[in-house]
Amino acid sequence: MMTAVIDPTLPPRYVMDSYKRAFVNVHGREPVVRYMGNHWYHVNGETVHRLTLIEEISRLRELGQVVERPKPEKSLIQRLIAGLRRL
């Protein structure tokens, strides 16, 4: 697994992949990320510099460790089965 570090030789693909993984872990959906050239990225409708994106990756990783993802709600049938098992 590649991680985003402050390294000017790091290919943009690795920075984008690291951001996508961190974003999905916290928000549960895919971000829209595109490399524009010269260390600039277009992320979810905003233009950000590579260093800002790397800092955001670190922030999202820390947030992902703290945030508990909500469990999906059980369907009616699953709840009925669970109720019958308790009898």
N, C-alpha and C positions, 0 to 999 in steps of 0.2 A: 504494500500500500504506500503510495507516494503521499508525502505531506507537503504543504505549501510552506516554504521557508523564504527568508529574505536572501535570495540568490539571483543575481541578474541573468544568469544563464539558464534558469529554470524555464522550460518551454511553457507557453501560455496554456496549452492543453492540460498540464498538471495543475495549474492554478485554478482553471475552470472546473476540473473534476473534483478537486478538494472542496471548492465552494459549493458545488452541487450536492456532494455527500453531506456536508455540514448543514446546508439549508434544508435538505429533505429530512434529516434527522430531527431538526427542531420544528419545522413547519409542516412536514408530511406531504409536501408537493414539490414538483420540479420547478426550479427557477429558470428564467430565460437569460442566458449568458452568451455573449458574443465578443470575440476579441476584435478590436478595431485597429490595432497596430500601435507601435511606439509606446507600449506599456499601458494602453488605455483599453477599458472593457465597457461594454454596454450591458448593464445588469438590471433586469426588471424595469426597464424604461429610464434608467439613470446612467450617466457616463461617470465612471469612477477610475481612478488611477490604480495601478497594480499594488502599490503599497497599502492603499486604503482597503483594497479587496483582501489582501493577506491579513490585515488587522481584523476585518470582519469575519474571516474564516476562524481566527483564534477566538473571537467573541462568541460565535455560534457554537464552536466546540465546547466552550465552557458552559454556555447556556444549555446545550444538549445534555450535559451531564447532570444538570440540576432539574430540568423539566421532566416530569413524568408524563408519558404519553397516555391519553385516556384510552381505556379499554373499549372496544366496540360493543355496542348495546346488543344484548341477546335477543333473538327473535322470540315471538310468542310461543312457538312450538318448543324451542330450547328451554324456555322458562317452565312450560308445562311438564316437560320430561324431568327437569330437575326437581320440580315439586312432587312428582310421583315417586321419584327415587327416595325422597325424604320420608315418605309414608311407611 
